Amino acid sequence: MTRNIISFHALFRQGFQFSFDNKIGSISVFKNGILIFTAYPCDGVYETVECVDNLGHSVNYIDSTSGVEKACLWHSRLGHISKKRIAQLQKDGVLESFDLRSDDVCESCLLGKMTKSPFKGSFERGEGLLDIIHTDVCGPFRSTTKDGTRFYVTFTDDFSRYGYIYLIKQKSDTFEKFKEFKNEVENQLGRKIKMLRSDRGGEYLSIEFLDYLKECGIVSQLTPPRTPQLNGVAERRNRTLLDMVRSMMSRASLPIHFWGYALETAAHILNLVPTKKVAKTPHEMWTGKVPSLAHIKVWGCEAFVRRETQDKLAERSERCFFLGYPKQSFGYLFYRPSEDVVFVARRAVFRERELIFKEDSESTIDLDEIQESSDDTTLGETSNQHEEEVPVGPTDVSLPLRRFGRVSMPPEFYGFHITSDGDTFVSDRTLINLDEPVNYQEAVAGPESAKWKEAMDSEIKSMYDNQVWNLVDNVTGRKTFGCKWIFKKKTDMDGKVHTFKARLVAKGFTQTPGVDYDETFSPVAKIKSIRIMLAIAAFHDYEIWQMDVKTAFLNGKLTEDVYMNQPEGFVDAKYPNKVCKLERSIYGLKQASRSWNLCFHEKVKEFGFSRSEDESCVYVKASGSIVTFLVLYVDDILLMGNDIPTLQNVKAWLGKCFAMKDLGEAAYILGIRILRDRKKRLIGLSQGTYLEKVLKRFSMENSKKGELPIQSNTKLSKTQSPSTDEEIAEMSRVPYASAVGSIMYAMTCTRPDVAFALSMVSRYQGNPGRAHWIAVKNILKYLRRTKNMVLVLGGSDTLRVEGYTDANFQTDRDSGRSQSGWVFLLNGGAVTWKSSKQETVADSTCESEYIAASEAS
């Protein structure tokens, strides 16, 4: 009895019976014929209760001041601390003495303090080989092997702890690998697998897998959800393997994509060394033979391998790297860097000590698991057991790069959009400009072949005029990379085609850092810097001229030796086997942008320009009252100044240094249309043409026009993200991130009015739901109504900066964080703005305002 109010009606509903004493007015309560307690009247109510035990003896009286009630009261007051702590308080004299019953159970404590039961004792062990097989799939990993492997699956025998490991393309391949494992071990040992212990991964729960286990008489033992401890053998095997791989690769100087070989080597070693759970080594338990470690070498060490050659003066061996032990062949696996191949050889001289005593690691080890699924392939092996070089498998002979020979096209999910009417899926392929050829053959065979041929001739002429390359003989072992043609139709501010452009681009993704390139960083002018300069130009009525650098990247000089194949369609007839040694950078090289920026910087310095300390791509030249500004964005140049002859001299000088195109007064740059009223000293920036393309791209050009970018009652959270397979499959076809990115460019350039709405929807790009996509479509509807709005700079009497800031308290429903927003005006127009979630949780509206003001400052 822990309560001071007893409801007889509630007792009646629970099956209790009552007996009234007409002499003294007491009430006796029975259940199943046993007296539970008796209540006595006092001043018109039944105030005291006499409890009895099973023998009918009185136990105690319970009232509002009983010890048990005090125990519950103080237990609740003290935040549901344990009874041991309450007893200690009583012992120390801090708390009065009252009875603490050990059998009392607090429901609130059960709800709030329930913990997992400890995993004690030993689990069932196999009594013989193949009695119990432990298995688990590990991956996907952030770093892939050279052929894209990201998963592996292990099978470990419980009795001997002998393990098998397989690299797989995807988790669904586990079934095929299990059948391969089963056939091999049962044939070798003459025994049958009795039990397969695994977690509840989907790869083990497929109908195909379960039916196969039933057919073979194998018991599938699945662990309960979220209890990896019950699959401890497989989990510990994964940890041990990855620890060994990281340790082995941290010392070796091999690329990270060789982790698959290191993993197989680690599994091979674990079978040869002792383990705590068995008296002998797994190999001896499995085969009955004591293992030999004579063939074990330090993984990743250099090795000199004999090679056969007809030249008697040629070197008899070559430097390679040891990669492991082939499964189906005698000998060792070696990697030859000069040809980028893996092969098998029987003998080699290993330089193990040099690797052991090396000081610094040369590899970056990143074997973290990610949540995405990816494809793997198993390592090929060879049955040829000759001593000399034997290719390991077709995927290892040439080690092709991922993008080799691939035709660029939008991904499949990118072409499906939810329309504004009916939310049905439609294909976006028709919205892509398909009249631009994707390769050389399509360009010369199409109806506009003459224009594309002229564009390619112009590009090659620029190459020769700038002396971009020299033809040299191709030397065996020299690394060369290819090139390709990129075709693009350039449009004006009204969307009309005015130029056919063909660009020769190097396949820079095949470059190796430290070999054919070093630094790649190249600055560009910030969009807000361009707005600031335009606001200043509007206030002072400066001239604003625009120029374009033709083939800008061809002006940068290379300091590395870089070799490229001759371009398709323009191979020299006299020297078809020669290659191009690049003297200058071309488009596609990783260092091309940096080389061009350094070259331009040196030239403008010679003419007297100095670089701004706060903006690397804004230059200024002042002489008395004459001032000139130069803004560079890759190959687009804005010239601003108050003296026309000086600007003309700058243009003439730039024309001598580079191949330039004079575009006159600035009207269209970076997809932004520049409107100007010099009488009122106003400049307007508009992205109407760009927004029309965005609306058409996402099938919103005929949608309703929205009044606001986001409604005041719109509440977004992670709970609206898809949770079922059907919802995930539906949303995977929605170009959510692409739409957010397209809106973000408009917001960054000219549309601060959608900054808050964009900040809200951009938080869910990882797993967007239908409600999030509707919010994105509402922004597009609003942009359709306001696509012709102009960001106006000018109209102020003084050139001063004005800043405004505000905060919205706890707008994020997931984290409880507030929203900061600020905007700065120059010459009456917005030049920089931001709306973002605050980094910390504010406890009050005042604190959120202070945080917003601090961020703005």
Residue pairs with C-beta under 8 A, 6 or more apart in sequence:
1 37
1 49
1 51
1 62
1 66
1 68
2 68
2 69
2 72
2 104
3 69
4 62
4 63
4 64
4 66
4 69
6 39
6 46
6 49
8 18
8 27
8 29
11 18
11 29
12 18
15 31
16 29
16 30
16 31
16 36
17 29
17 30
17 31
18 27
18 28
18 29
18 30
19 27
19 28
19 30
20 26
20 27
20 28
21 27
21 28
24 40
24 41
25 40
25 41
26 38
26 39
26 40
26 41
27 38
27 39
27 46
28 35
28 37
28 38
29 35
29 36
29 37
29 38
29 39
30 36
34 54
35 52
35 56
36 51
36 52
37 49
37 50
37 51
37 52
38 49
38 50
38 52
39 46
39 48
39 49
39 50
40 46
40 47
40 48
40 49
40 50
41 47
42 48
47 63
48 61
48 62
48 63
49 61
49 62
49 63
50 58
50 59
50 61
51 58
51 59
51 60
51 61
51 62
52 58
52 59
53 59
60 66
62 68
62 69
67 98
67 99
68 98
68 99
68 101
68 104
70 96
70 98
71 86
71 98
71 99
71 100
71 101
71 104
72 104
72 106
74 86
74 95
74 98
75 81
75 83
75 86
75 106
76 108
78 85
78 86
80 106
80 108
80 109
80 112
80 113
83 100
83 102
86 95
86 100
87 100
89 95
90 96
90 97
90 98
119 229
119 230
123 230
123 232
124 132
125 132
125 158
125 159
126 132
126 157
126 158
126 159
126 194
126 195
127 159
128 159
128 191
129 157
129 159
129 160
129 189
129 191
129 285
129 286
130 157
130 159
130 185
130 186
130 189
130 191
130 192
130 193
130 194
131 158
131 159
131 194
131 195
132 157
132 158
132 159
132 194
132 195
132 197
132 221
133 155
133 156
133 157
133 158
133 193
133 195
133 196
133 197
134 154
134 155
134 156
134 157
134 158
134 197
134 198
134 231
134 233
134 234
134 237
135 153
135 154
135 155
135 156
135 174
135 178
135 196
135 197
135 198
135 204
135 234
136 153
136 154
136 198
136 199
136 201
136 231
136 234
136 235
136 237
136 238
137 151
137 152
137 153
137 168
137 171
137 174
137 201
137 203
138 151
138 152
138 153
138 154
138 238
138 241
138 242
138 369
139 150
139 151
139 152
139 369
139 374
139 376
140 150
140 151
140 369
140 370
140 372
140 373
140 374
141 150
141 151
141 259
141 367
141 368
141 369
141 370
142 366
142 367
142 368
142 369
142 370
143 256
143 257
143 259
143 366
143 367
144 150
144 257
144 374
145 167
145 257
145 258
145 259
145 260
145 376
146 257
146 258
146 396
146 399
147 376
147 377
147 395
147 396
147 399
148 169
148 374
148 375
148 376
148 377
148 402
149 167
149 168
149 169
149 260
149 376
149 377
149 378
150 374
150 375
150 376
151 167
151 168
151 169
151 170
151 171
151 173
151 374
151 376
152 165
152 166
152 167
152 168
152 260
152 263
152 376
153 165
153 166
153 168
153 173
153 174
153 177
153 178
154 163
154 164
154 165
154 234
154 237
154 238
154 241
154 267
155 163
155 164
155 165
155 166
155 178
155 181
156 162
156 163
156 164
156 233
156 234
156 237
157 163
157 185
157 282
157 286
158 197
158 233
159 278
159 285
160 278
160 282
160 285
160 286
161 233
161 275
161 277
161 278
161 282
161 285
162 271
162 282
162 283
162 285
162 286
163 237
163 267
163 270
163 271
163 282
164 181
164 185
164 267
165 241
165 263
165 264
165 267
166 177
166 180
166 181
166 378
167 260
167 263
167 264
167 376
167 377
167 378
167 379
168 174
168 177
168 376
168 378
169 375
169 376
169 377
169 378
170 373
170 374
170 375
170 376
171 201
171 202
171 203
171 373
172 203
172 206
173 376
174 203
174 204
174 209
175 203
175 206
175 208
175 209
175 212
178 196
178 209
179 212
182 193
182 216
185 193
186 192
186 193
189 286
192 216
192 217
193 216
193 218
194 218
194 219
195 218
195 219
195 220
195 221
196 204
196 213
196 218
196 219
196 220
196 221
197 221
197 223
197 231
197 233
197 234
198 204
198 220
198 221
198 222
198 223
198 231
198 234
199 222
199 223
199 228
199 231
199 234
200 222
200 223
200 224
200 225
203 209
204 220
204 222
205 222
210 220
213 219
213 220
223 230
223 231
224 230
228 235
229 235
237 270
240 266
240 270
241 263
241 266
241 267
241 270
242 367
244 262
244 266
244 269
244 270
245 259
245 262
245 263
245 266
245 367
246 365
246 367
248 262
248 265
248 266
248 299
248 300
249 256
249 258
249 259
249 262
249 300
249 363
249 365
250 361
250 363
250 365
251 300
251 355
251 356
251 358
251 361
252 299
252 300
252 301
252 321
252 355
252 362
252 363
253 300
253 321
253 362
253 363
254 300
254 321
254 323
254 335
254 363
255 363
256 363
256 364
256 365
256 366
258 323
258 335
259 367
260 379
261 323
261 324
261 333
261 342
261 379
262 299
262 300
262 324
264 324
264 325
264 327
264 379
265 299
265 323
265 324
265 325
268 324
268 325
269 296
270 282
271 281
271 282
271 283
271 286
271 291
272 281
272 282
272 283
272 291
272 293
272 296
273 281
274 280
274 281
275 281
275 282
278 285
281 290
281 291
283 289
283 291
284 290
284 291
295 325
297 303
297 322
297 332
297 350
297 352
298 322
298 350
298 352
298 355
298 356
299 322
299 323
299 324
300 321
300 322
300 323
300 355
301 321
301 322
301 350
301 351
301 352
301 354
301 355
302 319
302 320
302 321
302 322
302 350
302 351
302 354
302 355
303 319
303 320
303 321
303 322
303 332
303 334
303 348
303 349
303 350
303 351
304 317
304 318
304 319
304 320
304 348
304 349
304 351
305 317
305 318
305 320
305 334
305 345
305 347
305 348
305 389
306 316
306 317
306 345
306 347
306 348
306 388
307 315
307 316
307 317
307 318
307 388
307 389
308 388
309 315
309 316
317 349
318 336
318 338
319 337
320 334
320 335
320 336
320 337
320 348
321 334
321 335
321 337
322 332
322 333
322 334
322 348
322 350
323 332
323 333
323 334
323 335
323 342
324 332
324 333
325 332
325 333
326 332
326 333
326 344
326 381
326 382
326 392
327 381
328 381
328 382
328 383
329 344
329 381
329 382
329 383
329 384
329 385
329 390
330 346
330 385
331 344
331 345
331 346
331 347
331 385
331 387
332 344
332 345
332 346
332 348
333 342
333 343
333 344
333 392
334 342
334 343
334 344
334 345
334 348
335 341
335 342
336 342
336 343
338 477
339 477
340 398
340 399
341 391
341 396
341 397
341 398
341 399
342 391
342 392
342 396
342 399
343 389
343 390
343 391
343 392
344 382
344 384
344 389
344 390
344 392
345 387
345 388
345 389
345 390
346 386
346 387
347 387
377 395
379 392
379 393
379 395
379 396
380 392
380 393
380 394
380 395
380 396
381 392
381 393
382 390
382 391
382 392
382 393
384 390
391 397
401 509
401 510
403 507
403 509
407 438
407 439
408 438
409 438
410 428
410 429
410 432
413 732
413 733
413 735
414 428
414 735
414 738
415 427
415 428
415 429
416 425
416 426
416 427
416 428
416 733
416 734
416 735
417 425
417 426
417 428
417 698
417 699
417 734
417 735
418 424
418 425
418 734
418 773
418 777
419 426
419 699
419 700
420 699
420 700
420 702
420 703
420 704
420 777
420 781
421 703
425 733
426 699
428 697
428 698
428 699
428 735
431 696
431 697
431 699
433 489
435 448
435 489
436 487
436 488
436 489
437 443
437 446
437 452
437 487
438 487
439 484
439 485
440 484
440 485
440 568
440 569
443 449
443 452
443 453
443 456
443 485
443 487
443 502
444 452
444 453
444 569
446 452
448 500
451 500
452 487
452 500
452 502
454 500
455 487
455 500
455 501
455 502
456 485
456 502
456 504
456 569
456 570
458 502
459 502
459 503
459 504
459 551
460 504
460 567
460 570
462 550
462 551
462 554
462 659
463 469
463 504
463 554
463 586
465 659
466 551
466 554
466 555
466 584
467 583
467 584
468 554
468 580
468 582
468 583
468 584
468 586
469 564
469 580
469 581
469 582
469 583
469 584
470 580
470 581
470 583
471 566
471 572
471 575
471 578
471 579
471 580
471 581
472 563
472 578
472 579
472 580
472 581
473 577
473 578
473 579
474 480
474 563
474 577
474 578
474 579
478 563
478 579
479 512
479 515
479 516
479 563
480 563
480 564
480 565
480 579
481 506
481 507
481 508
481 510
481 511
481 563
481 564
481 565
482 506
482 507
482 510
482 564
482 565
483 504
483 505
483 506
483 507
483 564
483 565
483 567
483 568
483 586
483 588
484 504
484 505
484 507
484 568
485 502
485 503
485 504
485 505
485 567
485 568
485 569
486 502
486 503
486 504
486 505
486 587
487 500
487 501
487 502
487 503
488 501
488 503
489 497
489 499
489 500
489 501
490 497
490 498
490 499
490 500
490 501
491 497
491 498
492 498
492 668
493 667
493 668
493 673
493 689
494 689
495 689
495 692
495 693
503 587
504 567
504 586
504 587
505 586
505 587
505 588
506 564
506 582
506 586
506 587
506 588
506 589
507 588
508 517
508 588
508 589
508 590
508 592
511 517
511 562
511 589
511 590
515 560
516 560
516 561
516 562
517 560
517 562
517 589
517 590
517 591
518 560
518 591
519 591
519 594
520 590
520 591
520 593
520 594
521 594
522 593
522 594
522 596
522 597
523 597
523 616
523 617
524 617
524 632
524 633
524 634
525 615
525 617
525 618
525 631
525 632
525 633
526 615
527 670
527 748
527 749
528 831
528 832
529 615
529 617
529 618
529 631
530 631
530 633
530 638
530 669
530 670
531 685
531 791
531 793
531 829
531 830
531 831
531 832
532 826
532 831
532 832
533 618
533 629
533 631
533 638
533 640
534 544
534 674
534 683
534 685
534 793
535 683
535 793
535 794
535 826
535 827
535 829
535 831
536 542
536 640
536 799
536 826
536 827
537 544
537 629
537 640
537 683
538 676
538 681
538 682
538 683
538 793
538 794
538 827
538 829
539 681
539 794
539 796
539 799
539 827
540 642
541 678
541 681
542 629
542 640
542 641
542 642
543 639
543 640
543 641
543 642
543 644
543 647
543 665
544 638
544 639
544 640
544 665
544 666
544 674
544 676
545 638
545 639
545 640
545 647
545 651
545 662
545 663
545 664
545 665
545 666
546 636
546 637
546 638
546 639
546 663
546 664
546 665
546 666
546 667
546 669
547 636
547 637
547 639
547 651
547 654
547 660
547 661
547 662
547 663
548 635
548 636
548 637
548 660
548 661
548 663
549 555
549 635
549 636
549 637
549 658
549 659
549 660
549 661
550 658
550 659
550 660
550 661
551 659
552 596
552 600
552 634
552 635
552 658
553 585
553 586
553 587
553 589
553 592
553 593
553 595
553 596
553 635
554 584
554 585
554 586
555 584
555 596
555 599
555 600
555 658
556 584
556 585
556 591
556 592
556 594
556 595
556 596
556 597
556 598
556 599
557 583
557 584
557 585
557 595
557 599
558 582
558 583
558 584
558 585
558 589
558 591
558 595
560 591
561 581
562 581
562 582
562 589
563 579
563 580
563 581
563 582
564 579
564 580
564 582
564 586
565 579
565 580
566 572
566 576
566 578
566 579
566 580
572 578
582 589
584 595
585 591
585 592
585 595
585 596
586 592
589 595
593 634
596 635
600 632
600 658
601 611
603 654
603 657
603 658
604 619
604 630
605 611
607 621
607 650
607 653
608 621
609 619
609 620
609 621
609 628
609 630
610 619
610 620
610 621
611 618
611 619
612 618
612 619
612 620
617 631
617 632
617 633
618 629
618 630
618 631
618 632
619 629
619 630
619 631
619 632
620 627
620 628
620 629
620 630
621 627
621 628
621 630
621 650
622 628
623 646
625 642
626 641
626 642
626 643
626 646
627 641
627 642
628 639
628 640
628 641
628 643
628 646
628 647
628 650
629 638
629 639
629 640
629 641
630 637
630 638
630 639
630 640
630 650
631 637
631 638
631 640
633 669
633 670
636 669
636 670
637 654
638 666
638 669
639 647
639 650
639 651
641 647
641 650
651 660
651 662
654 660
655 662
665 676
666 674
667 673
667 674
668 674
670 749
671 687
671 689
671 690
671 745
671 749
672 685
672 686
672 687
672 690
672 749
672 750
673 685
673 686
673 687
673 688
673 689
674 683
674 684
674 685
675 683
675 684
675 685
675 686
675 790
676 682
676 683
676 684
677 683
677 684
680 794
680 795
681 794
681 795
682 792
682 793
682 794
682 795
683 792
683 793
683 794
683 829
684 790
684 791
684 792
684 793
685 749
685 750
685 790
685 791
685 793
686 750
686 788
686 789
686 790
686 791
687 746
687 749
687 750
687 751
687 787
688 787
688 788
690 745
690 746
691 746
691 783
691 784
691 787
692 701
692 787
694 742
694 743
694 746
694 780
694 783
695 701
695 703
695 780
695 783
695 784
695 787
697 742
698 735
698 739
698 742
698 780
700 777
700 780
700 781
700 784
701 784
703 777
703 780
703 781
703 784
704 781
705 781
705 782
705 784
705 785
706 778
706 779
706 780
706 781
706 782
706 784
706 785
707 782
707 785
708 778
708 782
709 753
709 754
709 756
709 757
709 758
709 778
709 779
709 782
709 783
710 756
710 757
710 760
710 775
710 778
710 779
711 778
714 760
714 775
714 778
715 813
716 760
716 761
716 763
716 764
716 771
716 772
716 775
716 813
717 813
717 814
718 764
718 767
718 814
720 764
720 769
720 770
720 771
720 772
721 764
721 767
721 768
721 769
721 772
722 728
722 730
722 731
722 767
722 769
722 770
727 769
727 770
730 770
731 767
731 768
731 769
731 770
731 773
734 768
734 773
736 764
736 765
736 768
736 772
736 773
736 776
737 765
739 776
739 780
740 758
740 761
740 762
740 765
740 776
743 754
743 758
743 776
743 779
743 780
743 783
744 758
744 762
746 754
746 783
747 754
747 755
747 758
750 790
750 791
751 783
751 789
751 791
752 791
752 823
752 830
752 833
753 786
753 789
754 779
754 782
754 783
755 821
755 833
755 834
755 835
756 819
756 821
756 835
757 775
757 778
757 779
757 782
758 779
758 835
759 819
759 835
759 836
759 837
760 775
760 811
761 772
761 775
761 776
761 779
763 812
763 837
764 772
791 829
791 830
792 828
792 829
793 826
793 827
793 828
793 829
793 831
794 827
794 828
794 829
795 827
795 828
795 829
796 827
796 828
799 826
799 827
800 826
801 824
801 825
801 826
802 824
802 825
802 826
803 822
803 823
803 824
803 825
803 856
804 822
804 823
804 824
804 825
805 820
805 821
805 822
805 849
805 852
805 853
805 855
805 856
806 821
806 822
806 849
806 852
807 818
807 819
807 820
807 821
807 838
807 842
807 845
807 848
807 849
807 851
807 852
808 818
808 819
808 821
808 848
809 818
809 842
809 844
809 845
809 848
810 816
810 817
810 818
810 842
810 848
811 817
811 818
811 819
811 837
812 818
812 819
812 837
815 837
815 841
816 841
817 837
817 838
817 839
817 840
817 841
817 842
818 837
818 838
818 841
818 842
818 848
818 851
818 852
819 835
819 836
819 837
819 838
820 834
820 835
820 836
820 837
820 838
820 848
820 851
820 852
820 855
820 856
821 833
821 834
821 835
821 836
821 852
822 833
822 834
822 852
822 855
822 856
823 830
823 832
823 833
823 834
824 830
824 831
824 832
824 833
824 856
825 831
834 855
836 855
838 848
838 851
838 852
838 855
840 851
842 848
842 851
